[in-house]
Every structure is written in C-alpha cells, then in structure tokens.
Amino acid sequence: MDHTYAVETLTGFLGDVKAHRARLNDAMATAEGSWPLPPDDLTLKLIRARQIIVAYSPYALNELDEYSRKLDGYWNLVQQATTEALGLAASADEIAAFLRPASPSIAADALHPWVWEPAAQLWAAGAHRDAVLTAARTVNARLQQKLSRHDIGETDLCMQSFDPKPPSAGKPRFRFDGDRDTPTWKARQEGAKYFSAGAFLGIRNLAAHQETVTWTEQEALEYLASFSVVARWIEECSVETVSTDVTPTAGTNGA
C-alpha cells in the first residue's frame, strides 16, 4: 500500500472531522441550537477515507451504521477509527522493517585479499568500476602465476584450467580435492569452469571496455564478491600437469 498517500489523506480528513465535531459540540452547548448536518464535502471525503481505514483496520467501522450521521457519536467513532488507521499508516514502514528477518551483510574487507586489497583505495574514492576492474586484473595475474601460463586470455584460461579433462602438454589443470569419480566432483569442476570464465567475460570485460558503467554500489560489491569466489577456488585447487604431478595448494600469496 501507499502509506504516504494514506497518511496525507487521513491527516486532512481527521482535521475536517474534528472541525465538524467542534460545531456539533457548540450546538449541544446552546439549548436552542440546531444540530448541524455534516458538509457535503466531508461526506464525500468519508467515502474515500473509509476505504483506507478498512484497509488498515478492517473492523474499525463495523458499528458505524448503528449511529445517525447527524449525531456526535457517529463522528466520534469515525475520528477514533481514522486516528487508529493514521497511526498504522504512519508507522507501517518502520514496523515492517522491524518484523523483517535480519539479513546478513557482505563485509568488503573480508573478501579474498586478492580482491579487496587492490580494490580498497579505489573503492574508498568512490571509483567502484575501477575497483572491480583492478580486482579482476589481480585475480587474473594470480591465475596466470599459479598455472605458469601467460599465453592466453583469462576467459580461455579459466575454461581450460578448471576443465575436468586430463591435462595435456603446456595445459595444466586445477583440481579440487575429493573423489574424482563422483558426479559431485565433476559438477564442481564444471561449475568453477563456467563461473570463473563468466566473471571475466561478463564483468571484467564490461568494466574494461564499456565507456559508461552505471553500477550501483551494491552491484559493484556483488561483482567484487564474484571475483572473491574465483580467487578462493584458484587458491584452493591443486595444479595437475601432464605428468600427473600435483603441486600442494598454494598459500594466500599464490606461491
């Protein structure tokens, strides 16, 4: 619902109701006074306000038809129901936020150091695209360094290095731990292959070649997180060469 509209509408209507009730009270105080009928515009406003009131408090006006519209009891009930609905509308967003399940947040400085350390100063300066691009280039450098390959681009290198196929001459492979005969292991290799290649193809290339990138801060942070995942996989995997020799998993510096 549009709570802002409800607050504005009900606030104006509540003021009109109070003004009419003041006229009724003045008439009651005068022994010879007549009961003033509600103005036509107030009656019309009630039709609209009633729909809003019922949306927030469905049963607030159930007893309204038991009163005469000419009497103060009728408008007293209208005022009470309007006040209640106005309070609900004014606090609706705050209450919804309070009742919403707490969501986790990504701590940028907890991203993989290959990603956050080169990106941190650019990010602090508000250069989010450059921060993502610099992080991507750093991850690519670590990728090339660990595989000792500088002959092809990062996308092709990811596709080759995570491929479950056996290594060939000059084409070592990354290998996750686990039973290589299981569908899970093979799926993980294939997933890393396409995910890492996609990160470079869909994020890094856009940042490098698109003149204007209108990323929000949240989007840029998510892209940094994508490269953080790739960096962790690169660091985690062992390297298998054509001779089936397996090097130990490298440390944080990718040695």
Secondary structure as UniProt FT lines:
FT   HELIX           3..29
FT   TURN            31..32
FT   HELIX           40..56
FT   TURN            58..63
FT   HELIX           64..66
FT   TURN            69..70
FT   HELIX           72..99
FT   HELIX           108..110
FT   HELIX           113..124
FT   TURN            125..126
FT   HELIX           128..147
FT   HELIX           154..161
FT   TURN            169..170
FT   STRAND          173..175
FT   TURN            180..181
FT   HELIX           183..199
FT   HELIX           200..204
FT   HELIX           205..209
FT   HELIX           217..236
FT   STRAND          238..240
FT   TURN            242..243
FT   STRAND          246..247
FT   TURN            252..253
//
